[in-house]
Amino acid sequence: MCSVLGYPVMVVSTISVKEPGTGIFRALLAELKCIADEQNYILKIENVLPPLFRKYLIQEGFVFPGEPWMCGSGYWFKNPQVLHENIELLSV
């Protein structure tokens, strides 16, 4: 299992979402965050491209290293301070 900042990582490598925050994706994201919380994992969603999707994930507590215009990975952890304090160590 891979790790980031000393924590195991649950990776969602690619996902296509027409309308973030609605339907099955909203339920899936809630379940993934619940599992990550219970297992003390960092949740990583890779290849986030659409700006609206990125904005939605930020509202859901995800952290994105790099510039806002970049296609990159978003990270969620139950203690977001860990991510914010080490953002320069997270891969884009």
N, CA, C and O of each residue as an XYZ file, in Angstrom:
368
protein
N       0.850     -1.181      0.000
C       0.000      0.000      0.000
C       0.891      1.238      0.000
O       1.902      1.283      0.701
N       0.513      2.234     -0.784
C       1.292      3.467     -0.807
C       0.909      4.344      0.386
O      -0.155      4.192      0.987
N       1.805      5.253      0.699
C       1.526      6.158      1.809
C       1.968      7.572      1.438
O       2.842      7.773      0.595
N       1.346      8.525      2.084
C       1.671      9.940      1.935
C       1.703     10.531      3.331
O       0.768     10.349      4.110
N       2.770     11.235      3.646
C       2.924     11.875      4.956
C       2.820     10.860      6.090
O       2.431     11.205      7.205
N       3.169      9.608      5.801
C       3.136      8.561      6.809
C       1.783      7.907      7.009
O       1.627      7.079      7.906
N       0.803      8.259      6.193
C      -0.538      7.672      6.289
C      -0.823      6.854      5.033
O      -0.382      7.225      3.945
N      -1.558      5.741      5.166
C      -1.955      4.999      3.969
C      -2.910      5.848      3.127
O      -3.634      6.698      3.645
N      -2.893      5.595      1.824
C      -3.688      6.395      0.894
C      -4.670      5.518      0.137
O      -4.303      4.464     -0.383
N      -5.921      5.960      0.080
C      -6.933      5.329     -0.764
C      -7.048      6.219     -2.005
O      -7.399      7.395     -1.904
N      -6.747      5.644     -3.181
C      -6.666      6.426     -4.410
C      -7.840      6.128     -5.334
O      -8.159      4.970     -5.604
N      -8.473      7.187     -5.810
C      -9.444      7.105     -6.898
C      -8.704      7.714     -8.082
O      -8.469      8.922     -8.120
N      -8.332      6.863     -9.062
C      -7.427      7.350    -10.104
C      -8.094      8.262    -11.122
O      -7.476      9.242    -11.539
N      -9.290      7.995    -11.530
C      -9.983      8.872    -12.473
C     -11.479      8.722    -12.272
O     -11.991      7.621    -12.072
N     -12.163      9.841    -12.329
C     -13.614      9.806    -12.229
C     -14.168     10.936    -13.092
O     -13.622     12.039    -13.110
N     -15.232     10.658    -13.791
C     -15.876     11.663    -14.629
C     -17.214     12.024    -13.991
O     -18.055     11.160    -13.742
N     -17.392     13.300    -13.737
C     -18.596     13.762    -13.059
C     -19.204     14.908    -13.856
O     -18.543     15.912    -14.123
N     -20.460     14.751    -14.229
C     -21.139     15.810    -14.983
C     -21.536     16.956    -14.059
O     -21.292     18.123    -14.366
N     -22.150     16.618    -12.929
C     -22.591     17.630    -11.974
C     -22.147     17.228    -10.572
O     -22.829     16.446     -9.909
N     -21.002     17.757    -10.109
C     -20.550     17.406     -8.767
C     -21.552     17.871     -7.716
O     -22.208     18.900     -7.882
N     -21.659     17.118     -6.657
C     -22.562     17.490     -5.573
C     -23.965     16.960     -5.723
O     -24.841     17.273     -4.915
N     -24.192     16.152     -6.758
C     -25.524     15.598     -6.962
C     -25.432     14.101     -7.204
O     -24.363     13.561     -7.489
N     -26.563     13.456     -7.084
C     -26.693     12.054     -7.461
C     -25.740     11.091     -6.798
O     -25.378     11.232     -5.630
N     -25.345     10.108     -7.584
C     -24.553      9.007     -7.055
C     -23.161      9.457     -6.619
O     -22.605      8.890     -5.679
N     -22.581     10.471     -7.284
C     -21.243     10.904     -6.881
C     -21.244     11.457     -5.468
O     -20.321     11.191     -4.699
N     -22.252     12.213     -5.121
C     -22.327     12.771     -3.766
C     -22.345     11.650     -2.724
O     -21.653     11.730     -1.709
N     -23.137     10.606     -2.979
C     -23.208      9.458     -2.065
C     -21.889      8.694     -2.051
O     -21.428      8.272     -0.990
N     -21.279      8.514     -3.221
C     -19.994      7.813     -3.305
C     -18.917      8.565     -2.542
O     -18.148      7.960     -1.795
N     -18.855      9.877     -2.721
C     -17.852     10.672     -2.022
C     -18.048     10.595     -0.510
O     -17.074     10.480      0.235
N     -19.283     10.657     -0.057
C     -19.561     10.548      1.379
C     -19.084      9.205      1.921
O     -18.510      9.139      3.007
N     -19.320      8.139      1.169
C     -18.888      6.804      1.601
C     -17.367      6.691      1.610
O     -16.796      6.133      2.546
N     -16.712      7.209      0.589
C     -15.247      7.170      0.541
C     -14.638      7.956      1.699
O     -13.662      7.512      2.304
N     -15.204      9.116      2.010
C     -14.700      9.913      3.129
C     -14.925      9.192      4.454
O     -14.079      9.257      5.346
N     -16.047      8.512      4.588
C     -16.343      7.753      5.804
C     -15.325      6.629      5.996
O     -14.802      6.439      7.094
N     -15.048      5.889      4.927
C     -14.069      4.797      4.999
C     -12.684      5.353      5.320
O     -11.974      4.804      6.163
N     -12.300      6.438      4.652
C     -10.994      7.045      4.903
C     -10.883      7.503      6.356
O      -9.835      7.341      6.981
N     -11.944      8.064      6.883
C     -11.964      8.514      8.272
C     -11.808      7.331      9.228
O     -10.984      7.372     10.141
N     -12.594      6.283      9.018
C     -12.557      5.108      9.898
C     -11.212      4.388      9.858
O     -10.737      3.898     10.882
N     -10.600      4.323      8.679
C      -9.354      3.574      8.510
C      -8.104      4.453      8.663
O      -6.982      3.963      8.541
N      -8.300      5.740      8.929
C      -7.199      6.690      9.069
C      -6.383      6.800      7.779
O      -5.156      6.889      7.816
N      -7.079      6.793      6.638
C      -6.458      6.925      5.320
C      -6.538      8.375      4.865
O      -7.397      9.139      5.306
N      -5.627      8.732      3.976
C      -5.778      9.944      3.186
C      -6.508      9.518      1.922
O      -6.140      8.522      1.299
N      -7.532     10.255      1.541
C      -8.270      9.989      0.305
C      -7.697     10.894     -0.777
O      -7.610     12.109     -0.601
N      -7.306     10.292     -1.897
C      -6.713     11.038     -3.006
C      -7.535     10.792     -4.267
O      -7.756      9.646     -4.656
N      -7.985     11.868     -4.900
C      -8.663     11.766     -6.190
C      -7.722     12.373     -7.226
O      -7.409     13.562     -7.174
N      -7.277     11.542     -8.167
C      -6.315     11.973     -9.179
C      -7.013     12.525    -10.415
O      -8.189     12.259    -10.663
N      -6.256     13.296    -11.177
C      -6.676     13.800    -12.488
C      -7.952     14.629    -12.443
O      -8.838     14.455    -13.280
N      -8.046     15.521    -11.476
C      -9.208     16.408    -11.389
C      -8.995     17.539    -12.389
O      -8.099     18.365    -12.220
N      -9.813     17.571    -13.420
C      -9.628     18.544    -14.495
C     -10.655     19.674    -14.487
O     -10.253     20.837    -14.444
N     -11.957     19.396    -14.525
C     -12.924     20.499    -14.634
C     -12.877     21.431    -13.418
O     -12.907     20.963    -12.280
N     -12.802     22.746    -13.652
C     -12.754     23.705    -12.544
C     -13.929     23.578    -11.570
O     -13.741     23.752    -10.366
N     -15.137     23.278    -12.064
C     -16.282     23.137    -11.155
C     -16.127     21.932    -10.238
O     -16.533     21.979     -9.077
N     -15.545     20.860    -10.750
C     -15.306     19.662     -9.943
C     -14.279     19.974     -8.860
O     -14.455     19.599     -7.701
N     -13.221     20.654     -9.240
C     -12.185     21.042     -8.280
C     -12.782     21.942     -7.193
O     -12.519     21.749     -6.006
N     -13.586     22.925     -7.608
C     -14.212     23.845     -6.651
C     -15.111     23.080     -5.677
O     -15.097     23.341     -4.474
N     -15.889     22.139     -6.202
C     -16.759     21.333     -5.344
C     -15.938     20.533     -4.332
O     -16.280     20.486     -3.150
N     -14.859     19.907     -4.795
C     -14.037     19.109     -3.885
C     -13.378     19.981     -2.815
O     -13.231     19.546     -1.673
N     -12.987     21.185     -3.163
C     -12.433     22.107     -2.163
C     -13.495     22.424     -1.110
O     -13.191     22.482      0.081
N     -14.729     22.628     -1.542
C     -15.830     22.867     -0.598
C     -16.048     21.658      0.309
O     -16.518     21.799      1.438
N     -15.704     20.475     -0.189
C     -15.842     19.241      0.586
C     -14.611     18.962      1.455
O     -14.521     17.907      2.083
N     -13.674     19.896      1.492
C     -12.521     19.765      2.373
C     -11.261     19.224      1.720
O     -10.293     18.918      2.416
N     -11.251     19.100      0.397
C     -10.062     18.615     -0.296
C      -9.030     19.729     -0.433
O      -9.368     20.911     -0.507
N      -7.768     19.323     -0.464
C      -6.644     20.228     -0.636
C      -5.979     19.880     -1.962
O      -5.773     18.707     -2.271
N      -5.645     20.904     -2.743
C      -4.985     20.713     -4.037
C      -3.642     21.433     -4.043
O      -3.596     22.658     -3.935
N      -2.543     20.679     -4.169
C      -1.254     21.350     -4.350
C      -1.175     21.908     -5.771
O      -1.907     21.459     -6.653
N      -0.318     22.858     -5.991
C      -0.154     23.422     -7.329
C      -1.100     24.579     -7.574
O      -1.846     25.003     -6.692
N      -1.046     25.074     -8.789
C      -1.845     26.227     -9.188
C      -3.286     25.819     -9.504
O      -3.526     24.684     -9.916
N      -4.247     26.728     -9.318
C      -5.658     26.407     -9.568
C      -5.966     25.955    -10.995
O      -6.923     25.209    -11.206
N      -5.183     26.386    -11.970
C      -5.448     26.029    -13.363
C      -4.921     24.641    -13.728
O      -5.220     24.135    -14.810
N      -4.148     24.026    -12.847
C      -3.526     22.739    -13.151
C      -4.494     21.576    -12.967
O      -5.309     21.566    -12.045
N      -4.388     20.596    -13.862
C      -5.061     19.316    -13.647
C      -4.243     18.614    -12.581
O      -3.033     18.454    -12.741
N      -4.860     18.202    -11.522
C      -4.068     17.607    -10.463
C      -4.865     16.721     -9.544
O      -6.004     16.349     -9.826
N      -4.232     16.392     -8.432
C      -4.824     15.505     -7.444
C      -5.332     16.301     -6.255
O      -4.718     17.276     -5.823
N      -6.474     15.857     -5.738
C      -7.030     16.443     -4.534
C      -6.906     15.453     -3.390
O      -7.081     14.250     -3.578
N      -6.604     15.961     -2.208
C      -6.393     15.128     -1.028
C      -7.381     15.520      0.061
O      -7.647     16.701      0.282
N      -7.921     14.505      0.742
C      -8.811     14.738      1.877
C      -8.312     13.890      3.043
O      -7.943     12.729      2.868
N      -8.307     14.483      4.229
C      -7.933     13.762      5.441
C      -8.773     14.314      6.573
O      -9.124     15.494      6.583
N      -9.092     13.455      7.527
C      -9.962     13.884      8.625
C      -9.365     15.046      9.413
O     -10.098     15.820     10.028
N      -8.038     15.170      9.398
C      -7.366     16.300     10.031
C      -6.728     17.137      8.919
O      -5.564     16.917      8.582
N      -7.465     18.093      8.344
C      -6.955     18.843      7.197
C      -5.687     19.640      7.487
O      -4.942     19.979      6.568
N      -5.445     19.935      8.741
C      -4.244     20.685      9.105
C      -2.985     19.932      8.680
O      -1.999     20.552      8.282
N      -3.010     18.603      8.761
C      -1.872     17.784      8.326
C      -1.568     18.050      6.856
O      -0.405     18.179      6.474
N      -2.608     18.133      6.031
C      -2.417     18.380      4.602
C      -1.941     19.809      4.350
O      -1.009     20.026      3.576
N      -2.571     20.772      4.994
C      -2.211     22.176      4.775
C      -0.773     22.461      5.201
O      -0.067     23.220      4.537
N      -0.341     21.859      6.301
C       1.022     22.096      6.791
C       2.084     21.430      5.925
O       3.257     21.797      5.993
N       1.684     20.457      5.113
C       2.642     19.710      4.292
C       2.295     19.753      2.812
O       2.669     18.851      2.062
N       1.591     20.781      2.387
C       1.097     20.835      1.009
C       2.226     20.750     -0.020
O       2.035     20.215     -1.112
N       3.396     21.277      0.327
C       4.516     21.236     -0.621
C       5.051     19.822     -0.829
O       5.797     19.584     -1.779
N       4.688     18.887      0.033
C       5.128     17.492     -0.092
C       4.140     16.633     -0.878
O       4.443     15.484     -1.202
N       2.966     17.175     -1.186
C       1.943     16.425     -1.917
C       2.183     16.544     -3.416
O       2.496     17.624     -3.916
N       2.036     15.433     -4.130
C       2.226     15.484     -5.583
C       0.984     16.063     -6.256
O      -0.145     15.825     -5.826
N       1.219     16.820     -7.312
C       0.141     17.486     -8.049
C      -0.644     16.483     -8.841
O      -1.597     16.849     -9.530
